[in-house]
Amino acid sequence: MDCRNKRAIVRAERTKANGGSHTKKEWGTLLSESPACAVCGRKWSEVPPRPDPRYMNTWTKGHKVPIFHGGTDAISNIQAECYECNFKKNAGKLTKSEREIVARNQDRFSRAFCFVLESGREIYPVKMKRRETGNIAFRVSPGGTGGNTVKVSEEVDEPTMIHKVLKEGFAVRCSSLDGEVNGLYKAGHRSVREVRRLA
Ligand SMILES: [Zn+2]
């Protein structure tokens, strides 16, 4: 697992613990009223393009009081920041307690691959306990979401899940690390931008 994923796990747990939430609409309104970075004051067009061409916008959602310093996810703590200012804040190594958070949460997801959604968010196959045996299983379905096919979901072990999803086009129950996005997803789903192999 790379550093970005570790950060994402810690961040998700911190965000949850700190409390507060905001809607997409609230963020959209705030952004539409923000012509420039709240930190450095540059207009969005004055910020150099992002190094990763998949990300077209120079603006990002930033927290006035950073999540890592106890800031909440409420709209009152949100501001539009350029990616350079925002990403500077999150530098540094994970502390011991942060590494513990990562270790705890890793168990909930398959680390074999993730789906990257159009929004850029990563979602991971979710492990669940099989009712009868208590064994870890993944729920897969040949139908996937929103189709007319009869949805026959089954619970399978991890190697079977990986094969069915990556080779046979099955959908699998997935969740983002913070649990905000979850559902059945498969490669080729309209909101899935790419499948990223991790292992
Ligand atoms: Zn800035």
Boltz pocket constraint, residues with backbone or C-beta under 6 A from the ligand:
constraints:
  - pocket:
      binder: B
      contacts: [[A, 37], [A, 38], [A, 39], [A, 40], [A, 41], [A, 42], [A, 81], [A, 82], [A, 83], [A, 84], [A, 85], [A, 86]]
      max_distance: 6.0
